Amino acid sequence: MERRSGDGGTNAGTVEPMPGYAELFSRGYTVMCGAFKDCGGCGVELSKRTLLDNAFITWTEVGLFLACSVIWTLARRGLTACLFKPMARWCLLQPKDAAKMPESAWKLTFYSMSWAYSVYLLFFTQYSFFNDPPSVFYGWKSGMVVPADIAVAYLIQGSFYGHSIYASIYMDVWRRDSIVMVMHHIITLALITFSYAFRYHNVGVLVLFLHDVNDIQLEFTKLNVYFKTRGGGYHPVNNVISNLGCVSFCITWFWFRLYWFPLKVLYATCVSSLLSVPDIPFYFFFNCLLFLLLLMNIYWFLYIVLFVVKVLTGQMKEINDVREYEEDEEEEEQRVAVHQNSVKDRSQVQNGIMKDKHL
């Protein structure tokens, strides 16, 4: 195994072992504080010069991003109208489940394809980023050529998150964490765009791989929840699958997003990046965005913990998305009876109940 230095040369070395949490926070804190003290001339003007000198993105790439974002939106509308909604009617889903099923089916379709491509890049090509995360910065140079296979992954993911910002506001079911979801999409799109422009595409592939797998499990589990009561009957097979999917989702969320993500990605970006490229551009900017992403992963993990607590204490008898709005039927009837006219003017039907949708 060869280790590449920041100037593009190579030095003999072995793959670094993955650190623990204590090493991540202790060494990461020391390295980041040292970098901050050394940055005596940091400021707006320096950031502007660094951006102009090291960010490389063409108008053609911007045009492709915008075009593909529109294509994703049109593809979702087309699949929803021609496939997902007819499937929900054909399977005789309950009305509230039929309303939510197309969103999960669309996300499952996309994330399955995108994660499969990430798996291909990390485990079936020459890239060793997963087993040796510090290698994402070996040989880094400002304005270096992005390999075509990674550029394709960036175009797919970047344009999808551009579409997802619009979809979260105007197309998806509104949930308790929808504002956080919009923030997540904006931060993810910023990371994708700037990491591509600054040629940190190697670490970007690793980040996408560690996050997409949970979305596959989440949407697959939700679809089985919707399908277990259909056609006027109860289907225990879908219930068993949804239970297994929920357990798998809880485990992999922690393992991928709260274990591998900080110890592989954050350690590489906080510590290894400065060892390979001492004057790496926008060091604090990218690490701040990645730490924000980690905080949101922790925030959603609290929902998972809340779900487990509800199941263990008997407050929840069946698998359900604790982020979605729930109201007691009797209270809902009273509210609708009293506020029927005013509610119609300011609300919309979602999940079978009336809820305001606003940012």
KEKE-3310 file (N, C-alpha, C; in steps of 0.2 Angstrom, whole numbers, plus 5000, padded with zeros to 4 digits):
npx = (5004:5003:5006:5001:5007:5004:5009:5008:5017:5023:5023:5029:5019:5007:4990:4980:4974:4956:4951:4946:4931:4936:4949:4946:4939:4948:4961:4956:4951:4963:4970:4962:4961:4974:4976:4967:4973:4985:4979:4981:4979:4966:4950:4937:4941:4952:4946:4938:4948:4953:4942:4940:4953:4953:4941:4932:4921:4910:4899:4893:4892:4884:4872:4869:4866:4854:4846:4845:4839:4826:4822:4822:4811:4801:4801:4797:4784:4779:4780:4773:4760:4758:4762:4764:4752:4742:4746:4744:4730:4726:4731:4722:4724:4722:4715:4723:4735:4737:4739:4752:4760:4766:4776:4786:4789:4795:4806:4812:4815:4825:4835:4839:4845:4855:4863:4868:4876:4886:4891:4897:4907:4915:4919:4921:4929:4945:4946:4950:4944:4935:4941:4952:4951:4959:4965:4957:4962:4975:4987:4980:4975:4973:4960:4961:4957:4941:4937:4928:4918:4915:4911:4899:4892:4891:4884:4871:4868:4869:4859:4848:4846:4844:4832:4825:4824:4814:4804:4802:4796:4784:4779:4781:4774:4770:4779:4784:4798:4800:4806:4819:4822:4822:4833:4843:4844:4848:4861:4867:4867:4875:4887:4889:4890:4901:4911:4913:4917:4929:4936:4935:4930:4932:4930:4917:4910:4911:4904:4891:4889:4888:4876:4865:4861:4853:4841:4836:4832:4823:4812:4808:4804:4793:4784:4780:4773:4762:4757:4753:4740:4727:4716:4705:4709:4721:4738:4750:4763:4769:4769:4778:4790:4791:4793:4806:4813:4813:4820:4833:4835:4836:4848:4858:4857:4864:4876:4881:4880:4882:4893:4903:4903:4907:4920:4927:4925:4924:4936:4945:4943:4946:4958:4967:4967:4974:4987:4990:4988:4994:4990:4976:4962:4947:4946:4939:4926:4921:4922:4914:4901:4900:4900:4888:4880:4882:4876:4863:4860:4861:4850:4839:4841:4837:4823:4822:4826:4815:4805:4808:4807:4793:4788:4793:4787:4774:4766:4765:4758:4760:4771:4776:4778:4785:4787:4777:4761:4749:4733:4720:4705:4692:4695:4699:4687:4679:4687:4686:4672:4670:4679:4678:4675:4685:4697:4697:4702:4715:4722:4727:4724:4732:4740:4727:4722:4719:4731:4741:4752:4768:4783)
npy = (4994:5011:5027:5043:5059:5077:5084:5076:5066:5050:5040:5026:5016:5011:5006:5017:5013:5013:5027:5029:5036:5044:5048:5054:5066:5072:5073:5078:5091:5096:5098:5106:5118:5121:5124:5135:5145:5147:5153:5167:5178:5175:5179:5189:5194:5185:5173:5176:5177:5164:5156:5161:5156:5143:5136:5127:5127:5125:5134:5125:5114:5119:5121:5108:5103:5111:5107:5093:5093:5097:5087:5076:5080:5080:5067:5061:5066:5060:5046:5045:5048:5038:5026:5024:5029:5022:5009:5009:5010:4999:4989:4992:5000:5008:5025:5035:5029:5026:5039:5043:5033:5035:5044:5037:5026:5032:5038:5026:5020:5029:5030:5017:5015:5025:5022:5009:5013:5020:5009:5002:5011:5011:4998:4990:4996:5005:5013:5016:5022:5019:5008:5015:5029:5041:5042:5049:5062:5060:5065:5076:5091:5108:5111:5099:5086:5079:5062:5053:5044:5047:5060:5058:5052:5063:5073:5066:5065:5078:5085:5079:5082:5096:5095:5089:5099:5108:5098:5094:5105:5107:5095:5083:5074:5084:5085:5084:5086:5092:5105:5104:5094:5101:5110:5100:5096:5108:5110:5098:5099:5111:5105:5095:5103:5113:5104:5097:5108:5112:5101:5090:5078:5065:5062:5065:5055:5045:5050:5050:5037:5032:5037:5035:5022:5021:5028:5020:5008:5015:5019:5007:5000:5008:5007:4994:4995:5002:4993:4982:4983:4981:4980:4977:4968:4961:4959:4949:4945:4957:4964:4958:4959:4973:4975:4969:4977:4989:4986:4983:4996:5004:4999:5001:5014:5020:5013:5017:5031:5037:5031:5025:5037:5048:5043:5039:5048:5062:5062:5060:5072:5082:5079:5071:5077:5089:5084:5078:5089:5103:5117:5116:5122:5131:5124:5125:5128:5117:5107:5112:5111:5097:5094:5099:5091:5079:5083:5084:5071:5065:5072:5066:5053:5054:5053:5040:5034:5038:5032:5018:5018:5021:5009:4999:5003:5000:5011:5012:5001:4996:4997:5014:5030:5041:5054:5060:5069:5066:5064:5063:5055:5059:5072:5078:5078:5086:5098:5100:5102:5114:5123:5123:5131:5141:5133:5127:5137:5139:5127:5110:5094:5081:5065:5061:5070:5087:5099:5113:5119:5126:5136)
npz = (5000:4996:5002:4999:4998:5001:4991:4980:4978:4983:4998:5007:5017:5029:5031:5041:5057:5061:5072:5089:5098:5108:5103:5092:5096:5105:5098:5087:5092:5096:5085:5077:5085:5084:5071:5070:5078:5070:5059:5057:5048:5043:5037:5029:5016:5014:5013:5002:4992:4992:4989:4975:4970:4972:4969:4957:4945:4931:4920:4912:4920:4930:4923:4919:4932:4936:4925:4928:4940:4938:4930:4939:4947:4937:4934:4946:4947:4936:4938:4950:4946:4936:4940:4955:4962:4954:4958:4972:4972:4966:4975:4985:4996:5012:5013:5020:5020:5006:5002:5007:5002:4988:4990:4998:4990:4979:4985:4989:4977:4971:4981:4982:4970:4970:4981:4978:4967:4974:4982:4972:4968:4979:4982:4971:4963:4960:4970:4988:4998:5009:5017:5020:5025:5027:5014:5006:5004:4999:4987:4983:4974:4969:4958:4952:4940:4941:4942:4930:4934:4947:4945:4939:4949:4958:4950:4950:4963:4968:4960:4964:4977:4975:4969:4980:4990:4985:4984:4997:5003:4994:4990:4998:5012:5026:5041:5058:5059:5047:5044:5049:5040:5028:5030:5031:5018:5012:5018:5014:5000:4999:5004:4994:4982:4985:4989:4977:4969:4976:4974:4983:4981:4984:4998:4998:4991:5000:5011:5006:5004:5017:5021:5013:5014:5025:5022:5012:5020:5029:5020:5014:5025:5029:5018:5019:5031:5026:5018:5025:5029:5019:5006:5014:5023:5035:5034:5039:5035:5030:5041:5049:5041:5041:5055:5056:5047:5054:5065:5059:5053:5064:5070:5059:5057:5069:5067:5054:5053:5066:5071:5060:5052:5060:5064:5053:5043:5049:5056:5046:5039:5049:5055:5047:5034:5036:5038:5026:5017:5021:5020:5017:5008:5014:5026:5039:5036:5028:5038:5048:5042:5041:5054:5058:5050:5057:5070:5066:5062:5075:5081:5074:5078:5091:5089:5085:5097:5104:5098:5101:5115:5116:5110:5119:5131:5128:5123:5110:5098:5086:5072:5067:5060:5071:5068:5061:5061:5074:5080:5092:5087:5092:5097:5085:5078:5085:5084:5070:5069:5075:5070:5056:5044:5045:5045:5033:5025:5028:5029:5024:5018:5026:5029:5032:5041:5046:5044:5047:5035:5035:5034)
capx = (5000:5007:5003:5002:5008:5000:5012:5007:5021:5020:5028:5027:5015:5002:4983:4979:4968:4951:4951:4940:4928:4941:4954:4943:4938:4954:4965:4952:4951:4969:4972:4958:4963:4981:4974:4964:4979:4989:4976:4981:4976:4959:4945:4932:4945:4956:4941:4936:4953:4954:4937:4942:4959:4953:4934:4932:4915:4909:4892:4890:4890:4878:4866:4867:4863:4848:4842:4843:4834:4820:4821:4820:4804:4796:4801:4793:4777:4776:4780:4768:4754:4757:4764:4763:4745:4738:4748:4740:4723:4726:4732:4717:4727:4718:4716:4729:4741:4738:4742:4759:4764:4770:4783:4791:4790:4799:4813:4816:4818:4831:4841:4842:4850:4861:4867:4871:4882:4891:4894:4901:4913:4920:4921:4922:4934:4952:4946:4951:4942:4931:4945:4958:4948:4964:4967:4953:4966:4981:4988:4975:4978:4968:4958:4962:4952:4937:4936:4921:4913:4913:4907:4892:4889:4890:4878:4865:4866:4868:4853:4842:4845:4841:4825:4822:4822:4808:4799:4801:4791:4778:4777:4781:4770:4773:4780:4787:4805:4801:4810:4825:4824:4824:4840:4847:4845:4852:4867:4869:4868:4881:4893:4890:4893:4908:4916:4915:4921:4936:4939:4935:4925:4933:4927:4910:4908:4911:4899:4885:4888:4886:4870:4860:4858:4847:4835:4833:4828:4817:4807:4806:4800:4786:4780:4777:4768:4756:4754:4750:4732:4725:4710:4700:4712:4727:4743:4755:4770:4771:4770:4785:4795:4791:4797:4813:4816:4814:4826:4839:4836:4839:4855:4862:4858:4869:4883:4884:4879:4885:4900:4907:4903:4912:4926:4930:4924:4926:4943:4949:4943:4949:4965:4971:4967:4980:4993:4991:4988:4994:4986:4970:4957:4941:4946:4934:4920:4918:4921:4908:4895:4900:4898:4881:4877:4882:4871:4856:4860:4860:4843:4835:4842:4832:4816:4822:4825:4808:4801:4809:4804:4786:4786:4794:4782:4767:4762:4764:4757:4762:4776:4773:4783:4784:4788:4771:4756:4744:4728:4714:4699:4687:4697:4699:4680:4677:4690:4683:4666:4671:4683:4678:4676:4692:4702:4698:4705:4722:4725:4727:4723:4739:4740:4721:4720:4720:4737:4744:4759:4771:4789)
capy = (5000:5017:5033:5049:5065:5082:5087:5072:5061:5044:5037:5019:5017:5006:5009:5019:5010:5018:5029:5029:5042:5048:5050:5059:5072:5074:5075:5083:5097:5099:5100:5112:5123:5123:5127:5141:5149:5148:5157:5174:5182:5173:5184:5189:5195:5179:5168:5177:5175:5157:5154:5162:5153:5135:5133:5126:5124:5128:5135:5119:5110:5122:5120:5101:5102:5113:5102:5086:5094:5098:5080:5072:5083:5078:5059:5059:5067:5055:5039:5045:5047:5032:5019:5023:5029:5016:5003:5010:5009:4991:4985:4994:5003:5013:5031:5038:5025:5028:5046:5043:5028:5037:5047:5032:5022:5037:5039:5020:5019:5033:5029:5011:5016:5029:5018:5004:5016:5021:5003:5000:5015:5010:4991:4987:5000:5005:5017:5013:5027:5016:5005:5019:5036:5047:5042:5054:5068:5059:5068:5082:5097:5113:5111:5093:5083:5074:5056:5053:5040:5051:5066:5056:5052:5070:5075:5062:5067:5085:5087:5076:5086:5102:5093:5088:5105:5109:5093:5094:5110:5107:5088:5078:5075:5088:5081:5088:5087:5095:5111:5101:5091:5106:5112:5095:5096:5113:5108:5092:5102:5115:5101:5092:5108:5115:5098:5096:5114:5112:5094:5086:5073:5058:5061:5066:5048:5041:5053:5048:5030:5031:5040:5033:5015:5022:5030:5014:5005:5018:5019:5000:4999:5012:5004:4988:4997:5004:4987:4977:4983:4983:4976:4975:4963:4962:4954:4948:4945:4964:4967:4955:4963:4980:4975:4967:4983:4994:4984:4984:5003:5007:4997:5004:5022:5021:5011:5021:5038:5039:5027:5026:5044:5053:5040:5038:5055:5068:5061:5061:5079:5086:5078:5068:5082:5094:5080:5078:5096:5108:5123:5114:5128:5131:5118:5126:5129:5110:5103:5115:5108:5090:5093:5101:5085:5075:5085:5082:5063:5064:5074:5061:5047:5055:5051:5033:5032:5039:5026:5012:5019:5020:5002:4995:5004:4999:5016:5011:4994:4994:5002:5020:5036:5046:5061:5062:5072:5062:5067:5059:5056:5063:5079:5080:5079:5093:5104:5102:5105:5121:5128:5120:5136:5144:5128:5126:5142:5139:5121:5106:5087:5077:5060:5060:5075:5094:5102:5119:5118:5132:5136)
capz = (5000:4996:5005:4995:5002:4999:4984:4974:4978:4987:5003:5009:5023:5030:5032:5048:5060:5063:5078:5093:5099:5112:5099:5087:5100:5108:5093:5082:5095:5097:5078:5074:5088:5082:5064:5071:5080:5064:5054:5059:5043:5041:5036:5023:5010:5012:5011:4995:4987:4992:4985:4968:4968:4972:4967:4950:4943:4925:4919:4909:4926:4934:4919:4920:4939:4936:4921:4931:4946:4935:4927:4945:4949:4932:4935:4952:4946:4931:4942:4955:4942:4931:4943:4962:4963:4952:4962:4978:4971:4964:4981:4989:5002:5016:5010:5023:5017:4999:5001:5009:4999:4983:4992:5000:4984:4975:4988:4989:4971:4970:4986:4981:4964:4971:4986:4974:4963:4979:4984:4966:4967:4985:4983:4965:4958:4963:4976:4994:5003:5015:5021:5021:5024:5025:5007:5002:5003:4996:4980:4982:4970:4968:4951:4949:4936:4944:4938:4927:4937:4953:4943:4938:4956:4960:4946:4952:4970:4969:4957:4967:4983:4973:4968:4986:4993:4982:4986:5005:5004:4990:4987:5003:5018:5031:5047:5064:5057:5040:5044:5049:5034:5023:5032:5030:5011:5010:5020:5010:4993:5000:5004:4987:4978:4987:4989:4970:4967:4979:4973:4989:4979:4987:5004:4996:4989:5007:5015:5003:5005:5024:5023:5009:5016:5030:5018:5009:5025:5031:5015:5013:5031:5029:5013:5022:5036:5022:5014:5030:5030:5012:5003:5019:5027:5038:5031:5044:5032:5029:5048:5051:5037:5044:5061:5055:5044:5059:5069:5055:5052:5071:5071:5054:5058:5073:5065:5049:5054:5072:5072:5055:5049:5063:5065:5047:5039:5052:5058:5040:5037:5054:5056:5041:5029:5037:5037:5018:5014:5027:5019:5013:5008:5018:5031:5044:5033:5027:5044:5052:5039:5042:5061:5058:5048:5063:5074:5063:5063:5082:5082:5071:5082:5096:5086:5085:5104:5107:5095:5104:5121:5115:5109:5125:5136:5126:5121:5103:5097:5079:5069:5064:5060:5076:5066:5058:5066:5076:5084:5094:5082:5095:5097:5078:5076:5088:5081:5063:5069:5078:5065:5049:5039:5045:5044:5026:5021:5030:5030:5019:5021:5026:5033:5035:5046:5044:5048:5044:5032:5034:5037)
cpx = (5004:5003:5005:5003:5004:5003:5011:5011:5019:5026:5025:5024:5010:4995:4982:4973:4963:4951:4945:4937:4933:4946:4952:4942:4944:4959:4962:4952:4957:4972:4968:4960:4970:4980:4971:4969:4983:4986:4975:4978:4969:4954:4941:4936:4949:4951:4939:4941:4954:4948:4938:4948:4958:4946:4934:4925:4913:4901:4889:4888:4884:4872:4864:4864:4856:4843:4840:4839:4827:4818:4818:4813:4799:4795:4797:4786:4774:4776:4774:4761:4753:4759:4762:4756:4741:4740:4744:4733:4722:4726:4727:4719:4722:4720:4722:4735:4743:4741:4749:4763:4768:4776:4788:4793:4796:4806:4816:4819:4825:4836:4844:4847:4856:4866:4871:4877:4887:4895:4899:4907:4918:4922:4922:4926:4941:4952:4946:4948:4939:4936:4951:4956:4953:4966:4963:4957:4973:4982:4983:4978:4972:4966:4960:4956:4948:4936:4929:4916:4911:4909:4900:4888:4887:4884:4871:4863:4864:4861:4847:4841:4843:4834:4821:4821:4815:4802:4797:4796:4784:4775:4776:4776:4773:4773:4783:4794:4806:4806:4817:4827:4826:4831:4845:4849:4849:4859:4871:4871:4874:4887:4894:4893:4900:4913:4918:4919:4928:4940:4940:4930:4926:4930:4919:4907:4907:4905:4892:4884:4886:4879:4864:4857:4852:4841:4832:4829:4822:4811:4804:4802:4793:4782:4777:4772:4762:4753:4751:4743:4730:4720:4706:4703:4719:4732:4749:4762:4773:4773:4777:4790:4796:4795:4804:4817:4817:4820:4833:4840:4839:4847:4860:4863:4863:4876:4885:4884:4882:4891:4905:4908:4908:4919:4930:4930:4927:4933:4947:4949:4946:4956:4969:4972:4973:4987:4995:4992:4988:4990:4979:4965:4950:4940:4940:4927:4917:4917:4915:4901:4895:4898:4890:4877:4876:4877:4864:4855:4858:4852:4838:4835:4838:4825:4816:4822:4818:4803:4802:4806:4796:4784:4787:4790:4775:4763:4761:4763:4760:4767:4773:4778:4781:4784:4781:4766:4751:4739:4722:4708:4694:4689:4697:4692:4677:4680:4687:4676:4666:4674:4683:4679:4683:4698:4703:4702:4713:4726:4724:4727:4730:4738:4732:4718:4721:4726:4739:4751:4762:4778:4790)
cpy = (5006:5023:5039:5055:5071:5085:5082:5066:5055:5042:5030:5020:5012:5010:5011:5016:5015:5020:5028:5036:5047:5052:5055:5066:5076:5077:5080:5090:5100:5102:5106:5118:5126:5127:5134:5147:5151:5152:5164:5179:5180:5179:5184:5189:5189:5174:5169:5175:5167:5154:5155:5158:5145:5132:5133:5123:5128:5129:5129:5115:5112:5121:5113:5100:5105:5109:5096:5087:5094:5091:5076:5074:5080:5070:5057:5060:5061:5048:5039:5044:5041:5026:5019:5024:5024:5010:5003:5008:5001:4987:4987:4996:5008:5020:5035:5035:5026:5035:5047:5038:5030:5040:5042:5028:5026:5037:5032:5018:5023:5031:5022:5011:5020:5026:5013:5007:5017:5015:5001:5004:5013:5003:4988:4991:5000:5010:5014:5017:5024:5013:5009:5026:5041:5047:5047:5060:5066:5061:5073:5088:5101:5112:5104:5090:5078:5068:5056:5050:5043:5057:5064:5055:5059:5074:5072:5065:5074:5088:5084:5080:5093:5101:5092:5094:5108:5104:5092:5099:5109:5100:5083:5080:5079:5085:5086:5090:5090:5101:5109:5097:5095:5109:5107:5095:5102:5112:5103:5095:5107:5111:5098:5097:5111:5110:5097:5102:5114:5105:5090:5080:5066:5057:5062:5059:5044:5043:5050:5041:5028:5033:5037:5026:5016:5024:5024:5010:5008:5018:5012:4998:5002:5009:4998:4989:4999:4998:4982:4977:4986:4978:4973:4970:4965:4957:4954:4948:4952:4967:4964:4958:4970:4980:4973:4973:4988:4992:4985:4992:5006:5005:5001:5011:5023:5019:5015:5028:5041:5036:5028:5033:5048:5050:5039:5045:5060:5067:5063:5069:5084:5085:5076:5073:5087:5090:5079:5084:5101:5114:5122:5120:5126:5125:5119:5126:5122:5106:5106:5112:5101:5089:5095:5095:5080:5076:5083:5075:5062:5066:5069:5054:5048:5052:5043:5030:5033:5034:5020:5012:5018:5012:4998:4996:5003:5005:5016:5003:4992:5000:5008:5025:5041:5053:5064:5064:5067:5066:5062:5060:5060:5070:5082:5082:5085:5099:5106:5105:5112:5126:5126:5125:5139:5139:5127:5131:5142:5133:5116:5099:5084:5071:5058:5065:5082:5097:5108:5117:5124:5131:5141)
cpz = (5000:4999:5001:4999:4998:4992:4978:4974:4982:4992:5005:5016:5024:5031:5039:5051:5061:5070:5082:5094:5103:5108:5094:5090:5102:5103:5088:5085:5095:5090:5075:5078:5086:5075:5065:5073:5074:5059:5056:5054:5040:5041:5030:5016:5009:5010:5003:4990:4987:4988:4977:4966:4968:4970:4960:4948:4937:4925:4916:4915:4930:4930:4919:4927:4938:4931:4924:4937:4943:4932:4933:4947:4944:4933:4940:4950:4941:4934:4947:4951:4938:4934:4951:4964:4961:4956:4969:4978:4969:4970:4986:4996:5006:5013:5013:5021:5010:4998:5002:5005:4993:4985:4994:4994:4980:4978:4989:4983:4970:4975:4985:4975:4966:4976:4982:4970:4968:4981:4978:4966:4973:4985:4977:4960:4962:4969:4983:5000:5009:5019:5023:5020:5023:5018:5003:5000:5000:4988:4978:4979:4969:4960:4948:4945:4941:4940:4936:4931:4944:4951:4942:4944:4959:4957:4949:4959:4971:4966:4961:4974:4981:4972:4975:4991:4991:4984:4993:5006:5001:4989:4993:5008:5023:5038:5052:5062:5050:5039:5044:5043:5028:5024:5030:5022:5009:5012:5016:5003:4994:5000:4998:4983:4979:4987:4982:4968:4969:4978:4979:4988:4982:4993:5003:4995:4996:5011:5012:5004:5012:5026:5019:5011:5021:5027:5015:5014:5028:5027:5014:5019:5031:5024:5016:5028:5032:5020:5019:5031:5023:5010:5008:5023:5030:5035:5035:5041:5032:5036:5050:5047:5040:5051:5061:5052:5049:5063:5066:5054:5059:5072:5066:5055:5063:5070:5059:5050:5061:5074:5066:5052:5053:5063:5059:5043:5043:5055:5052:5039:5042:5055:5050:5035:5030:5037:5030:5015:5019:5026:5015:5014:5011:5022:5036:5042:5031:5033:5048:5048:5040:5049:5062:5055:5053:5068:5072:5064:5070:5084:5080:5075:5088:5095:5087:5092:5106:5104:5099:5111:5121:5114:5115:5131:5134:5124:5113:5101:5091:5077:5066:5065:5065:5074:5063:5063:5067:5081:5086:5089:5085:5095:5090:5076:5079:5085:5074:5064:5071:5073:5058:5044:5039:5043:5037:5022:5023:5031:5024:5022:5020:5031:5036:5040:5043:5048:5044:5041:5031:5036:5042)
residu = (MET:GLU:ARG:ARG:SER:GLY:ASP:GLY:GLY:THR:ASN:ALA:GLY:THR:VAL:GLU:PRO:MET:PRO:GLY:TYR:ALA:GLU:LEU:PHE:SER:ARG:GLY:TYR:THR:VAL:MET:CYS:GLY:ALA:PHE:LYS:ASP:CYS:GLY:GLY:CYS:GLY:VAL:GLU:LEU:SER:LYS:ARG:THR:LEU:LEU:ASP:ASN:ALA:PHE:ILE:THR:TRP:THR:GLU:VAL:GLY:LEU:PHE:LEU:ALA:CYS:SER:VAL:ILE:TRP:THR:LEU:ALA:ARG:ARG:GLY:LEU:THR:ALA:CYS:LEU:PHE:LYS:PRO:MET:ALA:ARG:TRP:CYS:LEU:LEU:GLN:PRO:LYS:ASP:ALA:ALA:LYS:MET:PRO:GLU:SER:ALA:TRP:LYS:LEU:THR:PHE:TYR:SER:MET:SER:TRP:ALA:TYR:SER:VAL:TYR:LEU:LEU:PHE:PHE:THR:GLN:TYR:SER:PHE:PHE:ASN:ASP:PRO:PRO:SER:VAL:PHE:TYR:GLY:TRP:LYS:SER:GLY:MET:VAL:VAL:PRO:ALA:ASP:ILE:ALA:VAL:ALA:TYR:LEU:ILE:GLN:GLY:SER:PHE:TYR:GLY:HIS:SER:ILE:TYR:ALA:SER:ILE:TYR:MET:ASP:VAL:TRP:ARG:ARG:ASP:SER:ILE:VAL:MET:VAL:MET:HIS:HIS:ILE:ILE:THR:LEU:ALA:LEU:ILE:THR:PHE:SER:TYR:ALA:PHE:ARG:TYR:HIS:ASN:VAL:GLY:VAL:LEU:VAL:LEU:PHE:LEU:HIS:ASP:VAL:ASN:ASP:ILE:GLN:LEU:GLU:PHE:THR:LYS:LEU:ASN:VAL:TYR:PHE:LYS:THR:ARG:GLY:GLY:GLY:TYR:HIS:PRO:VAL:ASN:ASN:VAL:ILE:SER:ASN:LEU:GLY:CYS:VAL:SER:PHE:CYS:ILE:THR:TRP:PHE:TRP:PHE:ARG:LEU:TYR:TRP:PHE:PRO:LEU:LYS:VAL:LEU:TYR:ALA:THR:CYS:VAL:SER:SER:LEU:LEU:SER:VAL:PRO:ASP:ILE:PRO:PHE:TYR:PHE:PHE:PHE:ASN:CYS:LEU:LEU:PHE:LEU:LEU:LEU:LEU:MET:ASN:ILE:TYR:TRP:PHE:LEU:TYR:ILE:VAL:LEU:PHE:VAL:VAL:LYS:VAL:LEU:THR:GLY:GLN:MET:LYS:GLU:ILE:ASN:ASP:VAL:ARG:GLU:TYR:GLU:GLU:ASP:GLU:GLU:GLU:GLU:GLU:GLN:ARG:VAL:ALA:VAL:HIS:GLN:ASN:SER:VAL:LYS:ASP:ARG:SER:GLN:VAL:GLN:ASN:GLY:ILE:MET:LYS:ASP:LYS:HIS:LEU)
# end
